[in-house]
Amino acid sequence: MNVDNKKKQPRRGVGATLAITLACLLTGCGNIWGYTHPDGSGGGFVDNLFRGNGNSSSNTVQKPKVPADAYPGAGEKRIPSDAVELLSSTTRNGLTAPIFRSPTGNIICQNIEGNFGCGIVNYYEDKPYGVDANGETLWWIEFSAEEVHLTAHETPEATTQTEAVLLYNTSVYSGNIVCGATEKGVTCWDYTTGHGAFMSRDSYTAF
């Protein structure tokens, strides 16, 4: 009889363990078997079961939307069907480069040795975005595949100027960068990633 009782005891222990486990699954017990996260939260089996792999939609970084005033098709990963290649033209200092200006002359864009950038002249004069750590005016926007970056640059007088004008409702491309102009402003973006910016006299918006 004693032998039979001893054999039954482990079964009761297993049953109790299963009952506790089931209760924890239903009530969300914390750190039943495992570790603790650096922030103090439980990290055991049950906790991780409910936690999942952490790749929830709330952790996804949302890409900024293309502004409503941007050139039609801006941000798309393709070259617009009406776009023409931006050819090199002679600048006022006698050099040649793929370069254009807006009809008003307030926005100048150029591709110098693969570095594409645009300057908004009134940003240099009015300083709406202030200056950098060296006191240089932030008025030039650099474009890359992953981002656009507002930075300082040579003065407008020293920047290569051109008579090549990007007319309203037309677009051009140079390398991976596409630019289109409307009466509201100039939009440029990298057609391989969709990153770019809408630029106007009042402000610029990256996307």
Secondary structure as UniProt FT lines:
FT   HELIX           2..27
FT   STRAND          34..36
FT   TURN            38..39
FT   STRAND          42..44
FT   HELIX           45..51
FT   TURN            52..53
FT   HELIX           57..59
FT   TURN            68..69
FT   TURN            72..75
FT   TURN            81..82
FT   STRAND          84..85
FT   STRAND          88..91
FT   TURN            92..93
FT   STRAND          96..101
FT   TURN            103..104
FT   STRAND          107..112
FT   TURN            113..114
FT   STRAND          115..120
FT   HELIX           121..126
FT   TURN            128..129
FT   TURN            133..134
FT   STRAND          140..143
FT   STRAND          148..151
FT   TURN            156..158
FT   TURN            168..169
FT   STRAND          170..174
FT   TURN            175..176
FT   STRAND          177..182
FT   TURN            183..184
FT   STRAND          185..190
FT   TURN            191..193
FT   STRAND          196..199
FT   STRAND          204..206
//
